[in-house]
Amino acid sequence: MDDEAKILIRAGDVEIDLTGAQSSVDERLVRVRDDDTWSIALSRIRNARELAIEAAVEAARGAGLPERGSSFRALIENCSLIRKPDQVLGAIQYLRDVEGVNDSPPRVIEILFEDAGLEAPGNLSLYLNRLRERGFLSIPPSAKEKNRYSVLTPEGRAHLDKRSRY
């Protein structure tokens, strides 16, 4: 006997409501995912998420919080991080240590560079992989080898310290 299952997704005027036996819901979910309704719902959810992030950023700016771009730029300048790989390393340190961000997909790092008025790195994955090869970054085992969870190693911190003017 199958257990009862329910999936309900509302995204604007799009509603996906699947109720019934688990096997029946699973089967109908496979068909729905092939349908345009699924794509439309996901697109609306993504758009709502992006709007929420933008609203949060605007609210933070309106509340007079320190402007992250100028803070990151000061880190780059004070540590004399001229080369792009060093700037990427600095961005990860800034996001982890200053903002407390543990998940930094490429988009987050690129926005940080834009906020600082700096040219964003072109192929961020390449930079991250090379920094890992040099032993400056590591990825916690629980992150399943995803670069977005990279953290500075002691060697990475030492490398940034050597760049510092002070």
Phi and psi in radians as a Rosetta constraint file:
Dihedral C 1 N 2 CA 2 C 2 CIRCULARHARMONIC -1.395 0.35
Dihedral N 2 CA 2 C 2 N 3 CIRCULARHARMONIC 2.512 0.35
Dihedral C 2 N 3 CA 3 C 3 CIRCULARHARMONIC -1.318 0.35
Dihedral N 3 CA 3 C 3 N 4 CIRCULARHARMONIC 2.727 0.35
Dihedral C 3 N 4 CA 4 C 4 CIRCULARHARMONIC -1.318 0.35
Dihedral N 4 CA 4 C 4 N 5 CIRCULARHARMONIC 2.504 0.35
Dihedral C 4 N 5 CA 5 C 5 CIRCULARHARMONIC -2.399 0.35
Dihedral N 5 CA 5 C 5 N 6 CIRCULARHARMONIC 2.674 0.35
Dihedral C 5 N 6 CA 6 C 6 CIRCULARHARMONIC -2.547 0.35
Dihedral N 6 CA 6 C 6 N 7 CIRCULARHARMONIC 2.331 0.35
Dihedral C 6 N 7 CA 7 C 7 CIRCULARHARMONIC -2.225 0.35
Dihedral N 7 CA 7 C 7 N 8 CIRCULARHARMONIC 2.167 0.35
Dihedral C 7 N 8 CA 8 C 8 CIRCULARHARMONIC -2.302 0.35
Dihedral N 8 CA 8 C 8 N 9 CIRCULARHARMONIC 2.106 0.35
Dihedral C 8 N 9 CA 9 C 9 CIRCULARHARMONIC -2.228 0.35
Dihedral N 9 CA 9 C 9 N 10 CIRCULARHARMONIC 2.177 0.35
Dihedral C 9 N 10 CA 10 C 10 CIRCULARHARMONIC -2.112 0.35
Dihedral N 10 CA 10 C 10 N 11 CIRCULARHARMONIC 2.160 0.35
Dihedral C 10 N 11 CA 11 C 11 CIRCULARHARMONIC -2.363 0.35
Dihedral N 11 CA 11 C 11 N 12 CIRCULARHARMONIC 1.667 0.35
Dihedral C 11 N 12 CA 12 C 12 CIRCULARHARMONIC 1.173 0.35
Dihedral N 12 CA 12 C 12 N 13 CIRCULARHARMONIC -2.239 0.35
Dihedral C 12 N 13 CA 13 C 13 CIRCULARHARMONIC -1.588 0.35
Dihedral N 13 CA 13 C 13 N 14 CIRCULARHARMONIC 0.092 0.35
Dihedral C 13 N 14 CA 14 C 14 CIRCULARHARMONIC -1.640 0.35
Dihedral N 14 CA 14 C 14 N 15 CIRCULARHARMONIC 2.216 0.35
Dihedral C 14 N 15 CA 15 C 15 CIRCULARHARMONIC -2.289 0.35
Dihedral N 15 CA 15 C 15 N 16 CIRCULARHARMONIC 2.299 0.35
Dihedral C 15 N 16 CA 16 C 16 CIRCULARHARMONIC -2.085 0.35
Dihedral N 16 CA 16 C 16 N 17 CIRCULARHARMONIC 2.023 0.35
Dihedral C 16 N 17 CA 17 C 17 CIRCULARHARMONIC -2.235 0.35
Dihedral N 17 CA 17 C 17 N 18 CIRCULARHARMONIC 1.887 0.35
Dihedral C 17 N 18 CA 18 C 18 CIRCULARHARMONIC -2.092 0.35
Dihedral N 18 CA 18 C 18 N 19 CIRCULARHARMONIC 2.077 0.35
Dihedral C 18 N 19 CA 19 C 19 CIRCULARHARMONIC -2.359 0.35
Dihedral N 19 CA 19 C 19 N 20 CIRCULARHARMONIC 2.509 0.35
Dihedral C 19 N 20 CA 20 C 20 CIRCULARHARMONIC 2.539 0.35
Dihedral N 20 CA 20 C 20 N 21 CIRCULARHARMONIC -2.789 0.35
Dihedral C 20 N 21 CA 21 C 21 CIRCULARHARMONIC -1.115 0.35
Dihedral N 21 CA 21 C 21 N 22 CIRCULARHARMONIC 2.553 0.35
Dihedral C 21 N 22 CA 22 C 22 CIRCULARHARMONIC -0.921 0.35
Dihedral N 22 CA 22 C 22 N 23 CIRCULARHARMONIC -0.790 0.35
Dihedral C 22 N 23 CA 23 C 23 CIRCULARHARMONIC -1.140 0.35
Dihedral N 23 CA 23 C 23 N 24 CIRCULARHARMONIC -0.645 0.35
Dihedral C 23 N 24 CA 24 C 24 CIRCULARHARMONIC -1.189 0.35
Dihedral N 24 CA 24 C 24 N 25 CIRCULARHARMONIC -0.751 0.35
Dihedral C 24 N 25 CA 25 C 25 CIRCULARHARMONIC -1.132 0.35
Dihedral N 25 CA 25 C 25 N 26 CIRCULARHARMONIC -0.750 0.35
Dihedral C 25 N 26 CA 26 C 26 CIRCULARHARMONIC -1.023 0.35
Dihedral N 26 CA 26 C 26 N 27 CIRCULARHARMONIC -0.794 0.35
Dihedral C 26 N 27 CA 27 C 27 CIRCULARHARMONIC -1.107 0.35
Dihedral N 27 CA 27 C 27 N 28 CIRCULARHARMONIC -0.787 0.35
Dihedral C 27 N 28 CA 28 C 28 CIRCULARHARMONIC -1.200 0.35
Dihedral N 28 CA 28 C 28 N 29 CIRCULARHARMONIC -0.581 0.35
Dihedral C 28 N 29 CA 29 C 29 CIRCULARHARMONIC -1.117 0.35
Dihedral N 29 CA 29 C 29 N 30 CIRCULARHARMONIC -0.692 0.35
Dihedral C 29 N 30 CA 30 C 30 CIRCULARHARMONIC -1.037 0.35
Dihedral N 30 CA 30 C 30 N 31 CIRCULARHARMONIC -0.750 0.35
Dihedral C 30 N 31 CA 31 C 31 CIRCULARHARMONIC -1.183 0.35
Dihedral N 31 CA 31 C 31 N 32 CIRCULARHARMONIC -0.711 0.35
Dihedral C 31 N 32 CA 32 C 32 CIRCULARHARMONIC -1.126 0.35
Dihedral N 32 CA 32 C 32 N 33 CIRCULARHARMONIC -0.673 0.35
Dihedral C 32 N 33 CA 33 C 33 CIRCULARHARMONIC -1.145 0.35
Dihedral N 33 CA 33 C 33 N 34 CIRCULARHARMONIC -0.430 0.35
Dihedral C 33 N 34 CA 34 C 34 CIRCULARHARMONIC -1.453 0.35
Dihedral N 34 CA 34 C 34 N 35 CIRCULARHARMONIC -0.193 0.35
Dihedral C 34 N 35 CA 35 C 35 CIRCULARHARMONIC -1.552 0.35
Dihedral N 35 CA 35 C 35 N 36 CIRCULARHARMONIC 2.749 0.35
Dihedral C 35 N 36 CA 36 C 36 CIRCULARHARMONIC -1.104 0.35
Dihedral N 36 CA 36 C 36 N 37 CIRCULARHARMONIC -0.474 0.35
Dihedral C 36 N 37 CA 37 C 37 CIRCULARHARMONIC -1.008 0.35
Dihedral N 37 CA 37 C 37 N 38 CIRCULARHARMONIC -0.713 0.35
Dihedral C 37 N 38 CA 38 C 38 CIRCULARHARMONIC -1.097 0.35
Dihedral N 38 CA 38 C 38 N 39 CIRCULARHARMONIC -0.816 0.35
Dihedral C 38 N 39 CA 39 C 39 CIRCULARHARMONIC -1.089 0.35
Dihedral N 39 CA 39 C 39 N 40 CIRCULARHARMONIC -0.716 0.35
Dihedral C 39 N 40 CA 40 C 40 CIRCULARHARMONIC -1.117 0.35
Dihedral N 40 CA 40 C 40 N 41 CIRCULARHARMONIC -0.788 0.35
Dihedral C 40 N 41 CA 41 C 41 CIRCULARHARMONIC -1.069 0.35
Dihedral N 41 CA 41 C 41 N 42 CIRCULARHARMONIC -0.810 0.35
Dihedral C 41 N 42 CA 42 C 42 CIRCULARHARMONIC -1.087 0.35
Dihedral N 42 CA 42 C 42 N 43 CIRCULARHARMONIC -0.699 0.35
Dihedral C 42 N 43 CA 43 C 43 CIRCULARHARMONIC -1.099 0.35
Dihedral N 43 CA 43 C 43 N 44 CIRCULARHARMONIC -0.727 0.35
Dihedral C 43 N 44 CA 44 C 44 CIRCULARHARMONIC -1.189 0.35
Dihedral N 44 CA 44 C 44 N 45 CIRCULARHARMONIC -0.638 0.35
Dihedral C 44 N 45 CA 45 C 45 CIRCULARHARMONIC -1.154 0.35
Dihedral N 45 CA 45 C 45 N 46 CIRCULARHARMONIC -0.756 0.35
Dihedral C 45 N 46 CA 46 C 46 CIRCULARHARMONIC -1.074 0.35
Dihedral N 46 CA 46 C 46 N 47 CIRCULARHARMONIC -0.771 0.35
Dihedral C 46 N 47 CA 47 C 47 CIRCULARHARMONIC -1.081 0.35
Dihedral N 47 CA 47 C 47 N 48 CIRCULARHARMONIC -0.747 0.35
Dihedral C 47 N 48 CA 48 C 48 CIRCULARHARMONIC -1.104 0.35
Dihedral N 48 CA 48 C 48 N 49 CIRCULARHARMONIC -0.679 0.35
Dihedral C 48 N 49 CA 49 C 49 CIRCULARHARMONIC -1.117 0.35
Dihedral N 49 CA 49 C 49 N 50 CIRCULARHARMONIC -0.802 0.35
Dihedral C 49 N 50 CA 50 C 50 CIRCULARHARMONIC -1.090 0.35
Dihedral N 50 CA 50 C 50 N 51 CIRCULARHARMONIC -0.721 0.35
Dihedral C 50 N 51 CA 51 C 51 CIRCULARHARMONIC -1.112 0.35
Dihedral N 51 CA 51 C 51 N 52 CIRCULARHARMONIC -0.663 0.35
Dihedral C 51 N 52 CA 52 C 52 CIRCULARHARMONIC -1.141 0.35
Dihedral N 52 CA 52 C 52 N 53 CIRCULARHARMONIC -0.726 0.35
Dihedral C 52 N 53 CA 53 C 53 CIRCULARHARMONIC -1.105 0.35
Dihedral N 53 CA 53 C 53 N 54 CIRCULARHARMONIC -0.792 0.35
Dihedral C 53 N 54 CA 54 C 54 CIRCULARHARMONIC -1.067 0.35
Dihedral N 54 CA 54 C 54 N 55 CIRCULARHARMONIC -0.727 0.35
Dihedral C 54 N 55 CA 55 C 55 CIRCULARHARMONIC -1.117 0.35
Dihedral N 55 CA 55 C 55 N 56 CIRCULARHARMONIC -0.680 0.35
Dihedral C 55 N 56 CA 56 C 56 CIRCULARHARMONIC -1.144 0.35
Dihedral N 56 CA 56 C 56 N 57 CIRCULARHARMONIC -0.721 0.35
Dihedral C 56 N 57 CA 57 C 57 CIRCULARHARMONIC -1.114 0.35
Dihedral N 57 CA 57 C 57 N 58 CIRCULARHARMONIC -0.785 0.35
Dihedral C 57 N 58 CA 58 C 58 CIRCULARHARMONIC -1.107 0.35
Dihedral N 58 CA 58 C 58 N 59 CIRCULARHARMONIC -0.702 0.35
Dihedral C 58 N 59 CA 59 C 59 CIRCULARHARMONIC -1.118 0.35
Dihedral N 59 CA 59 C 59 N 60 CIRCULARHARMONIC -0.694 0.35
Dihedral C 59 N 60 CA 60 C 60 CIRCULARHARMONIC -1.129 0.35
Dihedral N 60 CA 60 C 60 N 61 CIRCULARHARMONIC -0.747 0.35
Dihedral C 60 N 61 CA 61 C 61 CIRCULARHARMONIC -1.124 0.35
Dihedral N 61 CA 61 C 61 N 62 CIRCULARHARMONIC -0.723 0.35
Dihedral C 61 N 62 CA 62 C 62 CIRCULARHARMONIC -1.161 0.35
Dihedral N 62 CA 62 C 62 N 63 CIRCULARHARMONIC -0.456 0.35
Dihedral C 62 N 63 CA 63 C 63 CIRCULARHARMONIC -1.446 0.35
Dihedral N 63 CA 63 C 63 N 64 CIRCULARHARMONIC -0.028 0.35
Dihedral C 63 N 64 CA 64 C 64 CIRCULARHARMONIC 1.415 0.35
Dihedral N 64 CA 64 C 64 N 65 CIRCULARHARMONIC 0.342 0.35
Dihedral C 64 N 65 CA 65 C 65 CIRCULARHARMONIC -1.169 0.35
Dihedral N 65 CA 65 C 65 N 66 CIRCULARHARMONIC 2.650 0.35
Dihedral C 65 N 66 CA 66 C 66 CIRCULARHARMONIC -0.957 0.35
Dihedral N 66 CA 66 C 66 N 67 CIRCULARHARMONIC 2.450 0.35
Dihedral C 66 N 67 CA 67 C 67 CIRCULARHARMONIC -1.326 0.35
Dihedral N 67 CA 67 C 67 N 68 CIRCULARHARMONIC 2.064 0.35
Dihedral C 67 N 68 CA 68 C 68 CIRCULARHARMONIC -1.104 0.35
Dihedral N 68 CA 68 C 68 N 69 CIRCULARHARMONIC -0.619 0.35
Dihedral C 68 N 69 CA 69 C 69 CIRCULARHARMONIC -1.055 0.35
Dihedral N 69 CA 69 C 69 N 70 CIRCULARHARMONIC -0.787 0.35
Dihedral C 69 N 70 CA 70 C 70 CIRCULARHARMONIC -1.207 0.35
Dihedral N 70 CA 70 C 70 N 71 CIRCULARHARMONIC -0.582 0.35
Dihedral C 70 N 71 CA 71 C 71 CIRCULARHARMONIC -1.149 0.35
Dihedral N 71 CA 71 C 71 N 72 CIRCULARHARMONIC -0.786 0.35
Dihedral C 71 N 72 CA 72 C 72 CIRCULARHARMONIC -1.163 0.35
Dihedral N 72 CA 72 C 72 N 73 CIRCULARHARMONIC -0.717 0.35
Dihedral C 72 N 73 CA 73 C 73 CIRCULARHARMONIC -1.073 0.35
Dihedral N 73 CA 73 C 73 N 74 CIRCULARHARMONIC -0.692 0.35
Dihedral C 73 N 74 CA 74 C 74 CIRCULARHARMONIC -1.090 0.35
Dihedral N 74 CA 74 C 74 N 75 CIRCULARHARMONIC -0.694 0.35
Dihedral C 74 N 75 CA 75 C 75 CIRCULARHARMONIC -1.071 0.35
Dihedral N 75 CA 75 C 75 N 76 CIRCULARHARMONIC -0.803 0.35
Dihedral C 75 N 76 CA 76 C 76 CIRCULARHARMONIC -1.066 0.35
Dihedral N 76 CA 76 C 76 N 77 CIRCULARHARMONIC -0.789 0.35
Dihedral C 76 N 77 CA 77 C 77 CIRCULARHARMONIC -1.265 0.35
Dihedral N 77 CA 77 C 77 N 78 CIRCULARHARMONIC -0.757 0.35
Dihedral C 77 N 78 CA 78 C 78 CIRCULARHARMONIC -1.148 0.35
Dihedral N 78 CA 78 C 78 N 79 CIRCULARHARMONIC -0.538 0.35
Dihedral C 78 N 79 CA 79 C 79 CIRCULARHARMONIC -1.665 0.35
Dihedral N 79 CA 79 C 79 N 80 CIRCULARHARMONIC 0.086 0.35
Dihedral C 79 N 80 CA 80 C 80 CIRCULARHARMONIC 0.910 0.35
Dihedral N 80 CA 80 C 80 N 81 CIRCULARHARMONIC 0.819 0.35
Dihedral C 80 N 81 CA 81 C 81 CIRCULARHARMONIC -1.538 0.35
Dihedral N 81 CA 81 C 81 N 82 CIRCULARHARMONIC 1.588 0.35
Dihedral C 81 N 82 CA 82 C 82 CIRCULARHARMONIC -1.592 0.35
Dihedral N 82 CA 82 C 82 N 83 CIRCULARHARMONIC -0.729 0.35
Dihedral C 82 N 83 CA 83 C 83 CIRCULARHARMONIC -1.317 0.35
Dihedral N 83 CA 83 C 83 N 84 CIRCULARHARMONIC 2.495 0.35
Dihedral C 83 N 84 CA 84 C 84 CIRCULARHARMONIC -1.022 0.35
Dihedral N 84 CA 84 C 84 N 85 CIRCULARHARMONIC -0.757 0.35
Dihedral C 84 N 85 CA 85 C 85 CIRCULARHARMONIC -1.033 0.35
Dihedral N 85 CA 85 C 85 N 86 CIRCULARHARMONIC -0.663 0.35
Dihedral C 85 N 86 CA 86 C 86 CIRCULARHARMONIC -1.163 0.35
Dihedral N 86 CA 86 C 86 N 87 CIRCULARHARMONIC -0.647 0.35
Dihedral C 86 N 87 CA 87 C 87 CIRCULARHARMONIC -1.158 0.35
Dihedral N 87 CA 87 C 87 N 88 CIRCULARHARMONIC -0.668 0.35
Dihedral C 87 N 88 CA 88 C 88 CIRCULARHARMONIC -1.123 0.35
Dihedral N 88 CA 88 C 88 N 89 CIRCULARHARMONIC -0.747 0.35
Dihedral C 88 N 89 CA 89 C 89 CIRCULARHARMONIC -1.049 0.35
Dihedral N 89 CA 89 C 89 N 90 CIRCULARHARMONIC -0.756 0.35
Dihedral C 89 N 90 CA 90 C 90 CIRCULARHARMONIC -1.106 0.35
Dihedral N 90 CA 90 C 90 N 91 CIRCULARHARMONIC -0.652 0.35
Dihedral C 90 N 91 CA 91 C 91 CIRCULARHARMONIC -1.121 0.35
Dihedral N 91 CA 91 C 91 N 92 CIRCULARHARMONIC -0.733 0.35
Dihedral C 91 N 92 CA 92 C 92 CIRCULARHARMONIC -1.159 0.35
Dihedral N 92 CA 92 C 92 N 93 CIRCULARHARMONIC -0.727 0.35
Dihedral C 92 N 93 CA 93 C 93 CIRCULARHARMONIC -1.065 0.35
Dihedral N 93 CA 93 C 93 N 94 CIRCULARHARMONIC -0.794 0.35
Dihedral C 93 N 94 CA 94 C 94 CIRCULARHARMONIC -1.044 0.35
Dihedral N 94 CA 94 C 94 N 95 CIRCULARHARMONIC -0.856 0.35
Dihedral C 94 N 95 CA 95 C 95 CIRCULARHARMONIC -1.082 0.35
Dihedral N 95 CA 95 C 95 N 96 CIRCULARHARMONIC -0.736 0.35
Dihedral C 95 N 96 CA 96 C 96 CIRCULARHARMONIC -1.281 0.35
Dihedral N 96 CA 96 C 96 N 97 CIRCULARHARMONIC -0.904 0.35
Dihedral C 96 N 97 CA 97 C 97 CIRCULARHARMONIC -1.484 0.35
Dihedral N 97 CA 97 C 97 N 98 CIRCULARHARMONIC -0.602 0.35
Dihedral C 97 N 98 CA 98 C 98 CIRCULARHARMONIC -1.596 0.35
Dihedral N 98 CA 98 C 98 N 99 CIRCULARHARMONIC -0.874 0.35
Dihedral C 98 N 99 CA 99 C 99 CIRCULARHARMONIC -1.603 0.35
Dihedral N 99 CA 99 C 99 N 100 CIRCULARHARMONIC -0.217 0.35
Dihedral C 99 N 100 CA 100 C 100 CIRCULARHARMONIC 1.234 0.35
Dihedral N 100 CA 100 C 100 N 101 CIRCULARHARMONIC 0.463 0.35
Dihedral C 100 N 101 CA 101 C 101 CIRCULARHARMONIC -1.518 0.35
Dihedral N 101 CA 101 C 101 N 102 CIRCULARHARMONIC 2.214 0.35
Dihedral C 101 N 102 CA 102 C 102 CIRCULARHARMONIC -1.759 0.35
Dihedral N 102 CA 102 C 102 N 103 CIRCULARHARMONIC -0.322 0.35
Dihedral C 102 N 103 CA 103 C 103 CIRCULARHARMONIC -2.128 0.35
Dihedral N 103 CA 103 C 103 N 104 CIRCULARHARMONIC 1.872 0.35
Dihedral C 103 N 104 CA 104 C 104 CIRCULARHARMONIC -2.185 0.35
Dihedral N 104 CA 104 C 104 N 105 CIRCULARHARMONIC 1.476 0.35
Dihedral C 104 N 105 CA 105 C 105 CIRCULARHARMONIC -1.128 0.35
Dihedral N 105 CA 105 C 105 N 106 CIRCULARHARMONIC 2.865 0.35
Dihedral C 105 N 106 CA 106 C 106 CIRCULARHARMONIC -0.854 0.35
Dihedral N 106 CA 106 C 106 N 107 CIRCULARHARMONIC -0.669 0.35
Dihedral C 106 N 107 CA 107 C 107 CIRCULARHARMONIC -1.034 0.35
Dihedral N 107 CA 107 C 107 N 108 CIRCULARHARMONIC -0.700 0.35
Dihedral C 107 N 108 CA 108 C 108 CIRCULARHARMONIC -1.157 0.35
Dihedral N 108 CA 108 C 108 N 109 CIRCULARHARMONIC -0.749 0.35
Dihedral C 108 N 109 CA 109 C 109 CIRCULARHARMONIC -1.156 0.35
Dihedral N 109 CA 109 C 109 N 110 CIRCULARHARMONIC -0.733 0.35
Dihedral C 109 N 110 CA 110 C 110 CIRCULARHARMONIC -1.095 0.35
Dihedral N 110 CA 110 C 110 N 111 CIRCULARHARMONIC -0.709 0.35
Dihedral C 110 N 111 CA 111 C 111 CIRCULARHARMONIC -1.126 0.35
Dihedral N 111 CA 111 C 111 N 112 CIRCULARHARMONIC -0.672 0.35
Dihedral C 111 N 112 CA 112 C 112 CIRCULARHARMONIC -1.054 0.35
Dihedral N 112 CA 112 C 112 N 113 CIRCULARHARMONIC -0.772 0.35
Dihedral C 112 N 113 CA 113 C 113 CIRCULARHARMONIC -1.093 0.35
Dihedral N 113 CA 113 C 113 N 114 CIRCULARHARMONIC -0.769 0.35
Dihedral C 113 N 114 CA 114 C 114 CIRCULARHARMONIC -1.074 0.35
Dihedral N 114 CA 114 C 114 N 115 CIRCULARHARMONIC -0.773 0.35
Dihedral C 114 N 115 CA 115 C 115 CIRCULARHARMONIC -1.054 0.35
Dihedral N 115 CA 115 C 115 N 116 CIRCULARHARMONIC -0.534 0.35
Dihedral C 115 N 116 CA 116 C 116 CIRCULARHARMONIC -1.502 0.35
Dihedral N 116 CA 116 C 116 N 117 CIRCULARHARMONIC -0.069 0.35
Dihedral C 116 N 117 CA 117 C 117 CIRCULARHARMONIC 1.283 0.35
Dihedral N 117 CA 117 C 117 N 118 CIRCULARHARMONIC 0.458 0.35
Dihedral C 117 N 118 CA 118 C 118 CIRCULARHARMONIC -1.915 0.35
Dihedral N 118 CA 118 C 118 N 119 CIRCULARHARMONIC 2.644 0.35
Dihedral C 118 N 119 CA 119 C 119 CIRCULARHARMONIC -1.216 0.35
Dihedral N 119 CA 119 C 119 N 120 CIRCULARHARMONIC 2.196 0.35
Dihedral C 119 N 120 CA 120 C 120 CIRCULARHARMONIC -1.231 0.35
Dihedral N 120 CA 120 C 120 N 121 CIRCULARHARMONIC 2.601 0.35
Dihedral C 120 N 121 CA 121 C 121 CIRCULARHARMONIC -1.113 0.35
Dihedral N 121 CA 121 C 121 N 122 CIRCULARHARMONIC 2.482 0.35
Dihedral C 121 N 122 CA 122 C 122 CIRCULARHARMONIC -1.210 0.35
Dihedral N 122 CA 122 C 122 N 123 CIRCULARHARMONIC -0.996 0.35
Dihedral C 122 N 123 CA 123 C 123 CIRCULARHARMONIC -2.018 0.35
Dihedral N 123 CA 123 C 123 N 124 CIRCULARHARMONIC 1.514 0.35
Dihedral C 123 N 124 CA 124 C 124 CIRCULARHARMONIC -1.079 0.35
Dihedral N 124 CA 124 C 124 N 125 CIRCULARHARMONIC -0.663 0.35
Dihedral C 124 N 125 CA 125 C 125 CIRCULARHARMONIC -1.045 0.35
Dihedral N 125 CA 125 C 125 N 126 CIRCULARHARMONIC -0.691 0.35
Dihedral C 125 N 126 CA 126 C 126 CIRCULARHARMONIC -1.083 0.35
Dihedral N 126 CA 126 C 126 N 127 CIRCULARHARMONIC -0.801 0.35
Dihedral C 126 N 127 CA 127 C 127 CIRCULARHARMONIC -1.054 0.35
Dihedral N 127 CA 127 C 127 N 128 CIRCULARHARMONIC -0.823 0.35
Dihedral C 127 N 128 CA 128 C 128 CIRCULARHARMONIC -1.095 0.35
Dihedral N 128 CA 128 C 128 N 129 CIRCULARHARMONIC -0.744 0.35
Dihedral C 128 N 129 CA 129 C 129 CIRCULARHARMONIC -1.117 0.35
Dihedral N 129 CA 129 C 129 N 130 CIRCULARHARMONIC -0.717 0.35
Dihedral C 129 N 130 CA 130 C 130 CIRCULARHARMONIC -1.186 0.35
Dihedral N 130 CA 130 C 130 N 131 CIRCULARHARMONIC -0.644 0.35
Dihedral C 130 N 131 CA 131 C 131 CIRCULARHARMONIC -1.164 0.35
Dihedral N 131 CA 131 C 131 N 132 CIRCULARHARMONIC -0.603 0.35
Dihedral C 131 N 132 CA 132 C 132 CIRCULARHARMONIC -1.169 0.35
Dihedral N 132 CA 132 C 132 N 133 CIRCULARHARMONIC -0.747 0.35
Dihedral C 132 N 133 CA 133 C 133 CIRCULARHARMONIC -1.061 0.35
Dihedral N 133 CA 133 C 133 N 134 CIRCULARHARMONIC -0.615 0.35
Dihedral C 133 N 134 CA 134 C 134 CIRCULARHARMONIC -1.380 0.35
Dihedral N 134 CA 134 C 134 N 135 CIRCULARHARMONIC -0.109 0.35
Dihedral C 134 N 135 CA 135 C 135 CIRCULARHARMONIC 1.473 0.35
Dihedral N 135 CA 135 C 135 N 136 CIRCULARHARMONIC 0.247 0.35
Dihedral C 135 N 136 CA 136 C 136 CIRCULARHARMONIC -1.533 0.35
Dihedral N 136 CA 136 C 136 N 137 CIRCULARHARMONIC -0.364 0.35
Dihedral C 136 N 137 CA 137 C 137 CIRCULARHARMONIC -2.252 0.35
Dihedral N 137 CA 137 C 137 N 138 CIRCULARHARMONIC 2.650 0.35
Dihedral C 137 N 138 CA 138 C 138 CIRCULARHARMONIC -2.427 0.35
Dihedral N 138 CA 138 C 138 N 139 CIRCULARHARMONIC 2.841 0.35
Dihedral C 138 N 139 CA 139 C 139 CIRCULARHARMONIC -2.119 0.35
Dihedral N 139 CA 139 C 139 N 140 CIRCULARHARMONIC 2.203 0.35
Dihedral C 139 N 140 CA 140 C 140 CIRCULARHARMONIC -0.998 0.35
Dihedral N 140 CA 140 C 140 N 141 CIRCULARHARMONIC 2.505 0.35
Dihedral C 140 N 141 CA 141 C 141 CIRCULARHARMONIC -0.970 0.35
Dihedral N 141 CA 141 C 141 N 142 CIRCULARHARMONIC -0.550 0.35
Dihedral C 141 N 142 CA 142 C 142 CIRCULARHARMONIC -1.242 0.35
Dihedral N 142 CA 142 C 142 N 143 CIRCULARHARMONIC -0.209 0.35
Dihedral C 142 N 143 CA 143 C 143 CIRCULARHARMONIC -1.555 0.35
Dihedral N 143 CA 143 C 143 N 144 CIRCULARHARMONIC 0.030 0.35
Dihedral C 143 N 144 CA 144 C 144 CIRCULARHARMONIC 0.951 0.35
Dihedral N 144 CA 144 C 144 N 145 CIRCULARHARMONIC 0.767 0.35
Dihedral C 144 N 145 CA 145 C 145 CIRCULARHARMONIC 1.081 0.35
Dihedral N 145 CA 145 C 145 N 146 CIRCULARHARMONIC 0.463 0.35
Dihedral C 145 N 146 CA 146 C 146 CIRCULARHARMONIC -1.606 0.35
Dihedral N 146 CA 146 C 146 N 147 CIRCULARHARMONIC 2.170 0.35
Dihedral C 146 N 147 CA 147 C 147 CIRCULARHARMONIC -1.026 0.35
Dihedral N 147 CA 147 C 147 N 148 CIRCULARHARMONIC -0.454 0.35
Dihedral C 147 N 148 CA 148 C 148 CIRCULARHARMONIC -1.123 0.35
Dihedral N 148 CA 148 C 148 N 149 CIRCULARHARMONIC -0.242 0.35
Dihedral C 148 N 149 CA 149 C 149 CIRCULARHARMONIC -1.850 0.35
Dihedral N 149 CA 149 C 149 N 150 CIRCULARHARMONIC 0.287 0.35
Dihedral C 149 N 150 CA 150 C 150 CIRCULARHARMONIC -1.050 0.35
Dihedral N 150 CA 150 C 150 N 151 CIRCULARHARMONIC 2.514 0.35
Dihedral C 150 N 151 CA 151 C 151 CIRCULARHARMONIC -2.279 0.35
Dihedral N 151 CA 151 C 151 N 152 CIRCULARHARMONIC 2.657 0.35
Dihedral C 151 N 152 CA 152 C 152 CIRCULARHARMONIC -1.240 0.35
Dihedral N 152 CA 152 C 152 N 153 CIRCULARHARMONIC 2.412 0.35
Dihedral C 152 N 153 CA 153 C 153 CIRCULARHARMONIC -1.500 0.35
Dihedral N 153 CA 153 C 153 N 154 CIRCULARHARMONIC 2.946 0.35
Dihedral C 153 N 154 CA 154 C 154 CIRCULARHARMONIC -0.984 0.35
Dihedral N 154 CA 154 C 154 N 155 CIRCULARHARMONIC -0.610 0.35
Dihedral C 154 N 155 CA 155 C 155 CIRCULARHARMONIC -1.149 0.35
Dihedral N 155 CA 155 C 155 N 156 CIRCULARHARMONIC -0.676 0.35
Dihedral C 155 N 156 CA 156 C 156 CIRCULARHARMONIC -1.124 0.35
Dihedral N 156 CA 156 C 156 N 157 CIRCULARHARMONIC -0.731 0.35
Dihedral C 156 N 157 CA 157 C 157 CIRCULARHARMONIC -1.136 0.35
Dihedral N 157 CA 157 C 157 N 158 CIRCULARHARMONIC -0.726 0.35
Dihedral C 157 N 158 CA 158 C 158 CIRCULARHARMONIC -1.094 0.35
Dihedral N 158 CA 158 C 158 N 159 CIRCULARHARMONIC -0.687 0.35
Dihedral C 158 N 159 CA 159 C 159 CIRCULARHARMONIC -1.063 0.35
Dihedral N 159 CA 159 C 159 N 160 CIRCULARHARMONIC -0.794 0.35
Dihedral C 159 N 160 CA 160 C 160 CIRCULARHARMONIC -1.143 0.35
Dihedral N 160 CA 160 C 160 N 161 CIRCULARHARMONIC -0.680 0.35
Dihedral C 160 N 161 CA 161 C 161 CIRCULARHARMONIC -1.066 0.35
Dihedral N 161 CA 161 C 161 N 162 CIRCULARHARMONIC -0.663 0.35
Dihedral C 161 N 162 CA 162 C 162 CIRCULARHARMONIC -1.131 0.35
Dihedral N 162 CA 162 C 162 N 163 CIRCULARHARMONIC -0.475 0.35
Dihedral C 162 N 163 CA 163 C 163 CIRCULARHARMONIC -1.365 0.35
Dihedral N 163 CA 163 C 163 N 164 CIRCULARHARMONIC -0.340 0.35
Dihedral C 163 N 164 CA 164 C 164 CIRCULARHARMONIC -1.131 0.35
Dihedral N 164 CA 164 C 164 N 165 CIRCULARHARMONIC 2.480 0.35
Dihedral C 164 N 165 CA 165 C 165 CIRCULARHARMONIC -1.295 0.35
Dihedral N 165 CA 165 C 165 N 166 CIRCULARHARMONIC -0.368 0.35
